[in-house]
Amino acid sequence: MHSMGLVHRDLKLENILVNEYTRELKIIDFGFATTCQEGHKLNLFCGTPCYMDPDLVRQKDYSGQGVDVWALGVILYLLVTGGVPFWGETEK
């Protein structure tokens, strides 16, 4: 996906489907997806708060690929521990 210049920007456990027979993964919900070449920055604030890259939370320009990789790390943490690594009462 990234090699084709596409970033998802809302990767979360709910957007990953698993075929129970073949164990293939499918990523769904490309509503926030956009094109972004590596090295370029994006600035649209979007995504799900507990999966957001720190630059995105601070509303700074961010790497599209970086926010996807950050979200994958949060997903891995969630699968291993059963909870998200960062949680707050409000989005702030």
N, C-alpha and C positions, 0 to 999 in steps of 0.2 A: 504494500500500500504506500509506504513512504518512498520507496524507490520509484514510484510513478508520480510522486509529487502531491499525494493526497494525504491530508491529515483529518482525523475523525473529530477530535476536540471534545468528545463526551463519552470516552471509554469508561465503562463501569460494568460490574458483574451482571447487571440486568440487561446489558446490551451484547452479551456473549451467549450464544446458543451452542449446546453440545448435542451431537447426534449420539444417542446412547448405544447404537449398534456399531457404528464405524469410528466413534470417538473424534469425529471431525468437528472443528470449531467454526462457527460462523459469526461474524460481527454484524450487528444490525443497527438501525437508527442512525442514518447518516445526515440527520437534520442540521447539525452544526458543522458538517464536513466542508472542507474547502481545499483549494490547491495552494500549495506553499512549497517553494523550492528550498532545499536545505541552505541555511545561512540567512534566509530572509526572516523577518519578524512580522507577527500579526498583532492586532490590538483590540479585536472584538472580545468583550467580556462574555463568556459563555461556558456552559458545562455544569457539572454537579458539584456543589461545594466541597464535600469531603474527599473528592477525587482530584481537586484542582491543584495544579502546579503553583508554588509560591509566587512566581512572577505574575501569573494570571490573577491570583487573589489580591495582590498589591496593585492591580490594574496597570501594570507596566507592559511595554511591548514584550512579546514572548515568542519562543521558538515553537512552531506548531508540532514538530516532531517531538520536542522536549515535553510538551504537555501530555502527549500520548504515552511516552515512555514513563513519565511520572505516574500517570493513571494506572499503567500496567503494574508498577511497583505497589501501588495501593491495593490493586486487585490480588496480587500475590500475597501480600500481608493479610488481607481479609480471608483468603483461602487457608492460610496456614494457622492463623490465630482465631478466626471467627468474628473478628471485629475490625473496624477501620482504625488506622493509626492516629487520625486527627478528628476530633469531634467537638463541636461547640454548640451552645444554646442558640446562638444566632449566627448569621452568615459573617458578621464582623468578627 
